[in-house]
Amino acid sequence: MTNDVRASLSDAVARVSDALEDFLRYDRGDAYERRDQWRHSLAGPLPECGIADGVLDELADIVIPNGTRMSEAGFWGWITVGPGTIPVAASLAATVASPQRATLTAFNHLEELSLDWLGELCGLAPNMKGVYSSGGSVANLVALGAARQWALAQVGIDASAEGVGGRAVAIYCSREAHHTILRAAGVLGLGRHCVRSIGTDGHQRIDIDQLDEAMRADREAGILPLCVVATAGTTNTGAIDPLRACAELARRYGAWFHVDGAYGLPGILDERVSALYDGLELADSVIVDPHKWLGAPVGIAATFVRDRSILHRAFTQEPADYLEGSFADPDDVRVSLDSLGIPYSDFGVELSSPARGAVVWAILREAGREGVRARIVHDNDLARRVAQLARAHQRLEVLTDTTLSICCFRYVTEGVADLDELNARILRRLIQETPFLPSGTLVDGHFVIRPCFINFRSELSHAEGLVAAVLRIGDELVSTS
Ligand SMILES: *Cc1c(COP(=O)(O)O)cnc(C)c1O
């Protein structure tokens, strides 16, 4: 081994953080242009002897400068961006001072405190209790695991122990729901085919009549309606499904009601749209990703349920001698290692897990509810500004409501046969030539440009710059075709 224990942490972190500060100044162009160089520098066989802290130089000089552009102010493509500074520092603190969330430490305490704060921030009832996991994918899996446990218990099956017993079940979500719902159904042994993809109304929200119809048809066919999934902020357009109506149908047909708020749950803080979350209090489970709109480093999502004992029934692990055997009896707890603390590892699918609570706590402590609210409102303002500019311009068209911080718009002009192809070319040129990095998606079959503003580095001028760039590139492409 190298002299890792003797190396100074602050020297090592300083070396890396100087390189990171440089990186964030974005003066190095795109990593892809230099790929021959960094691939060459990073090639080679497994080293026989190490280079000790020389690796810090390689990190600083070769790896970091060739990272991703997702931290740039104009990155609006995915619903994850470069994290804030304080959460990065908190994440480092947790990595060093509490490599696990378990044992009776300040970090374990912050796990629960931050979950309670996060739930309160997002308008959940105080009896909703949470558990962290690595992202919305796992958070949805955990929630649907609870739904599976609960719904099959209604017909006398312990799904965790017995599987689904050949029982036909159905999960309902709109066709705009995130595809991780399908994957979760597959992983949970329910089968992807059990997911009913329900059509949407004119605003990309689940169509309640079609949902009712599908649930009735399944019940008549002897299929157990297991769960209704509503999305509070769809990934594509930011639409919020009618939560109360979904909850009422779930109740009527005896199904669990899950709200996927991975991206959009913090949107409830913006008073212009908070009424759209009416019915959230009826949810049996809710997820939110702090690594999306709250700016945490990637790897942090939360699942909330009313009663964590359902998660315990769905996910508890079998006793392990090396774990249980090493703990004192509960009446003789004197040091931090005498207990694991709240048994989060029984509430999901991860045993070893970072202490993520310290990161979320740091975010909420840094900004407070008002600071987070201001950020959400600012981001929603950016989407509204794009929509306003696009509506005012003859050659731009907005295709959806601008509910949260996503605006779906496109370039339009007479005499161009294939607007989808034109807008796809505009998007490619934006990404290749400009500092503006939105994504594209399909709305009602039309290709649109889709900025999603959750990036705390973005200002109004960036949003306005995007609109100007779309117009300029669109005009150029049309005039040269
Ligand atoms: C992003 C997203 C997910 C998946 O979350 P990851 O953190 O990327 O795993 C699930 N649902 C919705 C609505 C999302 O926007």
The ligand as an ORCA input file, in Angstrom:
! r2SCAN-3c Opt
* xyz 0 1
  C     -35.194     11.912    -13.127
  C     -36.460     11.221    -12.835
  C     -36.480      9.913    -12.346
  C     -35.234      9.079    -12.224
  O     -34.357      9.638    -11.291
  P     -32.786      9.316    -11.289
  O     -32.343     10.085    -10.097
  O     -32.245      9.817    -12.582
  O     -32.630      7.860    -11.126
  C     -37.698      9.368    -12.005
  N     -38.826     10.085    -12.155
  C     -38.851     11.348    -12.635
  C     -40.156     12.068    -12.786
  C     -37.663     11.958    -13.005
  O     -37.678     13.212    -13.512
*
